[in-house]
């Protein structure tokens, strides 16, 4: 029988008995219709998880008790970071969902210079909040106890400033002269990938490509959509990491 998973930071606290957050409780109560004494798995997003028993319901919250020791999953040594542009809502949410499923460890979301004007008017804070909800739901389904981190930036320049120099950095652009080859990834390095929006990189953004020893690469003859390119690339890199069979 499948054990349902929920997200709650309190699972790794000192108290064995705690309340599940309202949004997660709502899912248990209204969607799953679980009963008292049901066993669920609770994870905190930092690698900790434990089996818990539901002991009490109210209209909005669910109280549980931890019934075994906390299990801790180590964070992967090699991390995949995606620097992705803000694009149209549905496409953006789809992109975040699929990247989280593949196993991206960190998102840095930037406002591109050539941003679609219908997107430019959107509230970035609200979009980021929705992204957090998406990665929580994906982690619940996939069994990942480490939530991907999400950072926001107002420009590609600001986004690049947030990355670590020790990682292999690849920028993917249709104007690049060299094709991406998986084998060029250092066997021990973490990887950062940068992709552009529907309209491509601006002239100012193109000039940023030389910093931090970033490698500019081409993906092939087919021009991929803004939401498809990072998904495709991330799959290749995670396979190179040995995480996808």
N, C-alpha and C positions, 0 to 999 in steps of 0.2 A: 504494500500500500504506500502510495506517495505521501511523503511528509511535506506539508506546505512551509515555505520560507517567508519570513518577514524581516524587515530592517528596523532595528532599534538600538541606539547607542547604549542604552542602559543594561544590555545583556552582560557587558563586561564590568559592570560596577560592583560595589561591595555587597549590595543587597541581592539575595537570590529571588526575592519577590519584587516585581516592578510592573509598571503600566506601559503598555505598548502605545506608541504615538497615535494620535487620533486618526490620521490618514490611513495608517496601516491597520489599525483596529477596525476602521470602517470596512476595509476589504475583507477582513476575517469574519465580521459580523454579517454584512449584507451580501457580499459576493460569494464567499465560500460557505456561509451559514454553518460554521463550526460550533460545536457544543462545548460545555464545560467538561473537563477531563481530556479534551483532545490534545494530542501532542503536536507541537510545531517546532521548527528550527528557527532560531533568531540569530541574526548576524549584525555586527556593528559597523561594517564597512572598513574596519582597520585590521581585518584578518581574524577576528575573534568570532566564534559561534558556539552555540550550545542548544541542546534539546530542552524545551520548556513545556510545561503543562498549563493549559488554560484553567484558571481557578475561579474567575469571576468576570461577568459581563455587565456593562452598563449600556446606556443608549449610544454613547460615543467612544468609550474606551474599553479595552480588554486588559485584565490583569493576569499575569502569568507567573509561574515559579520555575526557576532553573532546576532541572532534575539530574543534571550530570555536570562534570567538570567542563570548564571552558576549553575549547579546542582553538589552537592558534595556527593559522597558515602563514608561513613566511612569505614576505614580499618577493616577487621575482627579482633576480639580480640584473637581468637585462630588461629595460623598459622601452616601450614604444610610445612616443609622444607625437600627436598630430596637431599641427598648426593649420587650422581650417578657417575659411571665410564665413562670414554671416551671409546666408543666401535665403531664398524664399522659404517661408515657414515650413510647409509640408516636406519639402526636399531636405531642409536642414534637420528636422526632427528624425526623418528617415536615416539620414547620414549618421547622426549621433547614435541612434539605436543600433545600427549595423556595425559601426566601429566598436561600440561597447561589447557587442556579441563576439566579435572577432578577438577582442582582448586588449584593446588600446588602454594604456595605463594612465595617460594624461591628455587632456584636451586644452589647447590654447586657442580661443576663438577671437578672431580679429575683424574689425570693420575694414573691408578693402576700399581702396580709393575709387574703384569703378563699381561701387555698390549699386545694386538695383534701387531706384528711388522709392519704390514701394516698400522696400526693406529698410531703407535709411530712416524712415519715419517711425519704425518700430522701437519699443522700449527694450533695450538690450538686457536690462536687469531681469525683466519678465521672461525673456527668452532663455537666459542662463538658468533661471529658477526651473523652467520647464525641462531643461537639459538634465538637471539634477534628478528630477522625478523619473526621467527616462532611464538614466543609468542605474538607479535604484531598482526599477522594475526588471531591467535586463539582468542585473546581478542576482536578483531573487530567482529568476528562471534558470540562469546558467550555472548557479552554484558557486559563483565568484564571491569570496568573502572580503575582497579588497575593492572598494569602490574606486572607479577612476576619478582623478581630481579634475576640476574644471576651473580654468582661469580665463578672464576676459581682458581684452586690450583694445585700445582705440585705433590702432594701426598695425600694419605688418612690422614696422620698425620696432614698435613697443613690444610686440609679440616675440620677435627674435631676441630682444634683450633679455627675455625671461629664460632662455634655454641655457643648458650647460655646455661648456666648450668641449668636454670629454666625449660627448656623443657624436656619432656619425650623422651628419645633416645632409638631407637630400631635398632639393627644390625641383618640383616637377612642372614642366612648362612645354607647350607644343613647339616653342622656338628653340629648344635645346638641341645641340648637335650630337650628343652622345646618348645611347640607349641605356636604360637602367639594367644592371646585371646583379642578381641576388648575391653572387659570390663575392662582390666587392665590399660587402658588409663585414666589418671586423668581427671575428668569432666571439669576442667578449664584450663588444661595445653595445650600449643602448643606442637607439635610433630615433631621430627626429625627422618627420617628413612635413613639407610645406606645400600646400596646393592653393590654387587661385579660384576666384569666382567665375561666374558664367562669362563675363566680359574679359577675363584674363587679367594679368598684372598691368599696372600703370607703369609709365616710364620711371617714376620715382621708386616704385617697388622693385623694378628690374635692377636698378642700381644697388639695391640692398643685397642682391644675391651673392656678391663677392665676399661678404663679411663672414667671419667665423668659419672660414674654409668650407663653406657649403658647396656641395656638388650639384650642378644643374643637370637634370636628366630628362630624357624623352621616354614616353611609354610605348609608343608604337604608331602604326598608321591610323588607327581609329582614334578620333577625338572623343574623349570621355566627358560625360557631364560633370559638373562641379561636385555633385554629391557622390558620383560613382568612382571618380579617380582615387580619392583617399581610401575608399573601401577596397578597391582592387589592389592598391599598393600595400595596404596594411595586411591583407591576406598573404601576399608574397613574403613580406618581412616576417610575419609570425610563423609562417611555414619554415623560413630559414632559421628562426629561433628554435624550431623543433617542437612548436606548440600545436601545430595543425598537421595531422597525418594525411 
